Amino acid sequence: MQRPFVEVDVFTDQPYRGNPLAVVLDGSGLRDDELQRFATWTNFSETTFLLPPTEPGADYLVRIFTTIRELPFAGHPTLGSCHAWLTAGGVPQHSDRVVQQCGIGLVDIRRDTVSGRLAFAAPALLRDGPLDDATITEAITALGIDRGAIVDSAWIDNGPGWLGLLLSSAADVLALRCGNTDLKIGVVGACPPGARDAYVVRAFFPGPGATFEDPVTGSLNASVAQWMIASGRCTAPYTVSQGTAMGRDGTVHITTDESGQVWVGGDVTTCVRGSVDL
């Protein structure tokens, strides 16, 4: 069966500079093993499948797969899937937001009326608080740094399992080389005054036989923002640069509303349109 399909680039307005996502716009009738097989075949960090919602108030249901498993939530698949759904003619029930149904429940996504940029409401942390000594030791060993290089650290897990390390500068973050680890490590450092962005972020995660780096990571930037804002280290709005060490140029826009809700935004560009036989 031919199904509409797009490949989009998330957190960039320039094709091939952000984080790519494959989106099957009609995933109806496919078994879990068929979804996983296709996601493994695309070899993208994530592939999503859009389905009719099953929860009242949701505009669509998205299932998010890596090459090896399904995720309950991820940031760049949320923005990329919403962009694909809207571009394909999706009409939200609410004039001020799109409501996505996924593994963690309902996620609000809003669209800036001027720029058209999408932003998702950062989900609540599932785990926070200080890291234990063994976890810190494993993280600094993988990154090849001394414990004294860490300004602050915490669990900042909103689903994928992130821990956060704050280093003293963006330059220190960009100099990192990560060895093998079973941890999902997010590292952040402040850019110098006058720079385009306030922070640089890098994301390292384990994979089959190796540790990988993610180009631009919505879920991590959401939890980093919640951590940094709650600790009083920064205020929104601000922008984050991610992907520089990989030759990318991702930009993440962090804002808050009057209630204190953190919103994670970014541009999305469609790069490929067509159909797939599934």
DAJO-V330712 format. One record per backbone hydrogen bond with DSSP energy under -1.0 kcal/mol. CO is the residue of the C=O (numbers start at 1). NH is the residue of the N-H. E is the energy in kcal/mol with one decimal. If there is no record, write none. Layout:
BEGIN
((CO;NH;E) (CO;NH;E))
END
This chain:
BEGIN
((1;278;-2.9) (3;276;-2.5) (4;25;-2.3) (5;274;-2.1) (6;23;-2.9) (7;271;-2.8) (7;272;-1.9) (8;21;-2.3) (9;269;-2.7) (10;19;-2.0) (11;251;-2.2) (14;17;-1.3) (17;249;-3.1) (19;10;-2.2) (21;8;-2.5) (22;48;-2.9) (23;6;-2.3) (24;50;-2.5) (27;30;-1.3) (31;35;-2.2) (32;36;-2.7) (33;37;-2.2) (34;38;-2.0) (35;39;-2.3) (36;40;-2.5) (37;41;-2.0) (38;42;-2.4) (39;43;-1.2) (46;22;-1.3) (47;65;-2.8) (48;24;-2.9) (49;63;-2.0) (50;27;-3.0) (51;61;-2.9) (55;58;-1.8) (60;101;-2.5) (61;51;-2.8) (63;49;-1.9) (64;71;-3.1) (65;47;-2.7) (69;66;-3.4) (72;104;-1.2) (75;79;-2.1) (76;80;-2.5) (77;81;-2.1) (78;82;-2.0) (79;83;-2.4) (80;84;-2.2) (81;85;-2.6) (82;86;-2.7) (83;87;-2.7) (84;88;-1.7) (85;90;-2.6) (86;89;-1.7) (98;109;-2.7) (99;59;-3.2) (99;60;-1.0) (100;107;-3.0) (101;62;-2.8) (102;105;-1.7) (105;102;-2.7) (107;100;-2.9) (108;121;-2.4) (109;98;-3.4) (110;119;-2.0) (112;116;-1.6) (117;112;-2.8) (118;266;-2.2) (119;110;-2.7) (120;264;-2.6) (127;157;-1.8) (129;155;-3.0) (132;136;-2.2) (133;137;-2.6) (134;138;-2.2) (135;139;-2.4) (136;140;-2.8) (137;141;-2.0) (138;142;-2.1) (139;143;-2.1) (140;144;-1.3) (140;145;-1.9) (142;179;-3.4) (146;149;-1.6) (147;150;-1.7) (152;166;-3.0) (154;164;-3.4) (157;126;-3.1) (157;127;-1.7) (162;156;-1.7) (163;186;-3.0) (164;154;-1.9) (165;188;-2.4) (166;151;-3.2) (166;152;-1.2) (169;173;-1.4) (170;174;-2.6) (171;175;-1.3) (173;176;-1.3) (184;163;-1.9) (185;204;-2.9) (186;165;-2.5) (187;202;-2.4) (188;167;-2.8) (189;200;-2.5) (190;170;-2.3) (192;195;-1.9) (198;191;-2.6) (199;241;-2.7) (200;189;-2.0) (202;187;-2.8) (203;214;-2.2) (204;185;-2.2) (205;212;-3.2) (207;210;-1.1) (210;207;-3.0) (212;205;-2.5) (217;221;-2.1) (218;222;-2.1) (219;223;-2.0) (220;224;-3.0) (221;225;-2.1) (222;226;-2.1) (223;227;-2.4) (224;228;-3.1) (225;229;-2.6) (226;230;-2.1) (227;231;-1.8) (228;233;-1.9) (228;234;-1.0) (229;232;-1.2) (238;254;-2.9) (239;198;-2.2) (239;199;-1.2) (240;252;-2.3) (241;201;-2.1) (242;250;-1.9) (243;246;-1.7) (243;248;-2.9) (244;247;-1.7) (250;242;-1.7) (252;240;-2.3) (253;265;-3.2) (254;238;-1.9) (255;263;-3.1) (257;260;-1.9) (261;257;-1.4) (262;122;-2.9) (263;255;-2.1) (264;120;-2.4) (265;253;-2.9) (266;118;-1.0) (267;11;-2.4) (267;12;-1.3) (269;9;-3.2) (272;7;-2.0) (274;5;-2.5) (276;3;-2.8))
END
